[in-house]
């Protein structure tokens, strides 16, 4: 891994249904890896009621070859925070193996 890791994350995948038949996120752990999760930017926005809101975005990096998919969730093992993977990008380089870059959204 080329990025400086901030800790371990568990990769969560799958969905189940609750007692009422509604879909809910499952907690099936498909992997545990070192990761770098960093807050990237704050975007101030104004809602319909003219109230300023802060929107935080996060960037994650995982080791090359990690099995992740859009919609998977990452659970930080130290803090318990859960992040949803919105976008995955990798840069192919013939000389070195680059990390898997993730656009994340904090769910909890």
N, C-alpha and C positions, 0 to 999 in steps of 0.2 A: 504494500500500500504506500503510495507516494505522499498522500496528505497526512497531516499530523492527526492521529486519532484522538477523539474526545472521550471515547469509552466504547463499551459493548452495546450492541442492539440486537434484539430478537426480531426476526422477520416473521410477521403474522400474515396468514393467508386463509381465505375461505369465508363462508357465510353459513349461518344456521337460521332457524326460525325460533321465535319466542313462543310463549304459551298461547298467544292469540293468532299465530300463523304469520306474523310479520317478519320480514327478513332482518337479521341483525348480523353484525360482524362476528366472525368466529375468532377464537383465540388459538388456532392451530399454529404452533411454532414450526417453521420449516427450515430455520437456520439461526445461528448465533455467530456474529462476526464483529470485528473491530470496525468502527465507523467514525467519521468526522461529521458532526451536525453543527452547523453554525447559522445564527440569525444573520440574514443578509441585509435587509432594508426595511424601513418603515415607510409606508405610503399613507400620508394623511389624506383622507377623503371626507367629503361632506355628504351626509345623508339627506334624505328628503325633508327632514325636519331641521336642516341647517346646523346639525350637531357634528363636530369634527370627530372622526373615527380614525383609529390607528390600525393599519393592516400590516401584520408582520409576515415576512416570508423567510423560508429556511432553505439552505442548500446542504445536501448530504453527499458524502463520498464513501463508496464501499470498495473493497479490493476488486481488482480485475477478475472477471469471470463469476462474480457472485450472482446466484440465481434470484433475481427480483423481477417483478412485473408491475406495471401501472395498476394502481388500486390496492397493492399490498400495503401493509402498515409496518412501521418500525416502532418498537417499544424500547426506549432507553432503559437499560437494566438498573442504572443508578437512580434516576429520578422518577421512573415510571411513566414519563410523558410518551404519548403516542403521536406519531406523525404519519400522514397519508402520502403516498407517492403519487404525485400528479404527472410527472414527466421523467423519463430516463434518457440520458444521452451518454454516448461513449465516443471518444475520438480515436480512430484507428491510427496507429503509428507503427511503422515497420521496425523502429529501433527499440522502443520501450513499451511496456504494458501500462496503459493509463487506467486510472480509477474509473469506476462507474459513477457518473454524476447524476444526482437526483434533485428535482424540484419538489420540495416538501411543503405540506400544510399541517399545522399543529391541530390535532383533534382533541387533545385534553391538556 
